[in-house]
Amino acid sequence: MTSTTERPVAAAPRGSRRAPWADARFLIGLVLIVASVAGVWLVVGAARQTTPVLAAASTLVPGQHVTAEDVRVVEVALGSAEGAYLEPQALAAGLVALRPVGEGELLPAGAVGDAAQSTRTAVVVRSAVDVPASVDRGAVVELWETPPGAEPGAYETPRVLVGDAVVARVSRDDGVMAAGGTSLELVIERARVADVLAAVAAGSVLSAVPTAPDAGAGLPGEVGRAAAGDPAEEAEESR
C-alpha cells in the first residue's frame, strides 16, 4: 500500500510595495504645498514691510519753504507707490511747496521743488464780502473783480480775476469798529499779480468766493491719500 505525503504549497511571492516618498505624485504634491506656504509667507511679509516717508505737519501752500518743522516722519506700507512720496533723507534746504498739501497728507515727491520751480507768489487783498468760516489756510478761492463804472457810484459787471487763488492767511475783522470785509493773503500765479495790482489801483471792488460749498474742508486732489490701501490712514508716526 502506497502512502502519500502532502506537502504545503508555497504562496506565490507578492510584488514588493514601494515607499510613499518614492511615488512621483507624492513628491509633486509635497513641492506644491511647500511652494504655497512660501508664497503666502512672502505676501504677508511684503504687506507688513513699511517705508519711512514725510507727511505734512500742517497745511503747506505753494511757495512756502518746507523745513523739518513743517513735516513729520511716518511709517507706511506703500506697495507699488514706493518712490512716489518724499523720504526723510530727501528733505534738503531750499525746498518749497509747489502745490497745496493738506495737514496729515503724505508729501508727494512732485509737490516740492527748488524755489526756481515755483511760479507763484503771495498778495494781500481785502474782500468786500465776508468769506465763510470754513475758508482757511489751504482753501482755494476765486478772486472776483467789480470795476467802477463811468458814472459815480456805478459798477460794471463782476468778472473772475483769478480763478485758483490759494489762501495762505485769513484775517477777519470782528471788532465793533471793524470796517467790514476780510483781509486775505492769497497765493497766485506771478503772471496775474499785475492784473490784481491794476484792479486795486483802479478802485475795483474785490471779492473772494469759495470754489465749492465745502471749500476749506479739504484740499483738492489729495494725492497722498491713495485709493488703493489709503496709506495715509495706515500711517503710524515714528517714534
WOMO-V81381 format. One record per residue. N is the residue number from 1. RES is the residue in one letter. SS is DSSP state (~ for helix, > for strand, _ for the rest). BURIAL is I if it has 24 or more other ideal C-beta (glycine too) atoms within 12 Angstrom, else O. Layout:
<<N;RES;SS;BURIAL> <N;RES;SS;BURIAL>>
This chain:
<<1;M;_;O> <2;T;_;O> <3;S;_;O> <4;T;_;O> <5;T;_;O> <6;E;_;O> <7;R;_;O> <8;P;_;O> <9;V;_;O> <10;A;_;O> <11;A;_;O> <12;A;_;O> <13;P;_;O> <14;R;_;O> <15;G;_;O> <16;S;_;O> <17;R;_;O> <18;R;_;O> <19;A;_;O> <20;P;~;O> <21;W;~;O> <22;A;~;O> <23;D;_;O> <24;A;~;O> <25;R;~;O> <26;F;~;O> <27;L;~;O> <28;I;~;O> <29;G;~;O> <30;L;~;O> <31;V;~;O> <32;L;~;O> <33;I;~;O> <34;V;~;O> <35;A;~;O> <36;S;~;O> <37;V;~;O> <38;A;~;O> <39;G;~;O> <40;V;~;O> <41;W;~;O> <42;L;~;O> <43;V;~;O> <44;V;~;O> <45;G;~;O> <46;A;~;O> <47;A;~;O> <48;R;~;O> <49;Q;_;O> <50;T;_;O> <51;T;>;I> <52;P;>;I> <53;V;>;I> <54;L;>;I> <55;A;>;I> <56;A;>;I> <57;A;_;O> <58;S;_;I> <59;T;_;I> <60;L;>;I> <61;V;_;I> <62;P;_;I> <63;G;_;I> <64;Q;_;I> <65;H;>;I> <66;V;_;I> <67;T;_;O> <68;A;~;O> <69;E;~;O> <70;D;~;I> <71;V;>;I> <72;R;>;I> <73;V;>;I> <74;V;>;I> <75;E;>;I> <76;V;>;I> <77;A;_;I> <78;L;_;I> <79;G;~;O> <80;S;~;O> <81;A;~;I> <82;E;_;O> <83;G;_;O> <84;A;_;I> <85;Y;>;I> <86;L;_;I> <87;E;_;I> <88;P;~;O> <89;Q;~;O> <90;A;~;O> <91;L;_;I> <92;A;_;O> <93;A;_;O> <94;G;_;O> <95;L;>;I> <96;V;>;I> <97;A;>;I> <98;L;_;I> <99;R;_;I> <100;P;_;I> <101;V;>;I> <102;G;_;I> <103;E;_;I> <104;G;_;I> <105;E;_;I> <106;L;>;I> <107;L;_;I> <108;P;>;I> <109;A;~;I> <110;G;~;O> <111;A;~;I> <112;V;>;I> <113;G;>;I> <114;D;>;O> <115;A;~;O> <116;A;~;O> <117;Q;~;O> <118;S;_;I> <119;T;_;O> <120;R;>;I> <121;T;>;I> <122;A;>;I> <123;V;>;I> <124;V;>;I> <125;V;>;I> <126;R;>;I> <127;S;>;I> <128;A;_;I> <129;V;_;O> <130;D;_;I> <131;V;_;I> <132;P;_;I> <133;A;_;O> <134;S;_;O> <135;V;_;I> <136;D;_;I> <137;R;_;I> <138;G;_;I> <139;A;_;I> <140;V;>;I> <141;V;>;I> <142;E;>;I> <143;L;>;I> <144;W;>;I> <145;E;>;I> <146;T;>;I> <147;P;_;O> <148;P;>;O> <149;G;_;O> <150;A;_;O> <151;E;_;O> <152;P;_;O> <153;G;_;O> <154;A;_;O> <155;Y;>;O> <156;E;_;O> <157;T;_;O> <158;P;_;O> <159;R;>;O> <160;V;>;O> <161;L;>;I> <162;V;>;I> <163;G;>;O> <164;D;>;I> <165;A;>;I> <166;V;>;I> <167;V;>;I> <168;A;>;I> <169;R;>;I> <170;V;>;I> <171;S;>;O> <172;R;>;O> <173;D;_;O> <174;D;_;O> <175;G;_;O> <176;V;_;O> <177;M;_;O> <178;A;_;O> <179;A;_;O> <180;G;_;O> <181;G;_;O> <182;T;>;I> <183;S;>;I> <184;L;>;I> <185;E;>;I> <186;L;>;I> <187;V;>;I> <188;I;>;I> <189;E;>;I> <190;R;~;O> <191;A;~;O> <192;R;~;I> <193;V;~;I> <194;A;~;O> <195;D;~;I> <196;V;~;I> <197;L;~;O> <198;A;~;O> <199;A;~;I> <200;V;~;O> <201;A;~;O> <202;A;_;O> <203;G;_;O> <204;S;_;I> <205;V;>;I> <206;L;>;I> <207;S;>;I> <208;A;>;I> <209;V;>;I> <210;P;>;I> <211;T;_;I> <212;A;_;O> <213;P;_;O> <214;D;_;O> <215;A;_;I> <216;G;_;I> <217;A;_;O> <218;G;_;O> <219;L;_;I> <220;P;_;O> <221;G;_;O> <222;E;_;I> <223;V;_;I> <224;G;_;I> <225;R;_;I> <226;A;_;I> <227;A;_;O> <228;A;_;O> <229;G;_;O> <230;D;_;O> <231;P;~;I> <232;A;~;I> <233;E;~;O> <234;E;~;I> <235;A;_;I> <236;E;>;O> <237;E;>;O> <238;S;_;O> <239;R;_;O>>
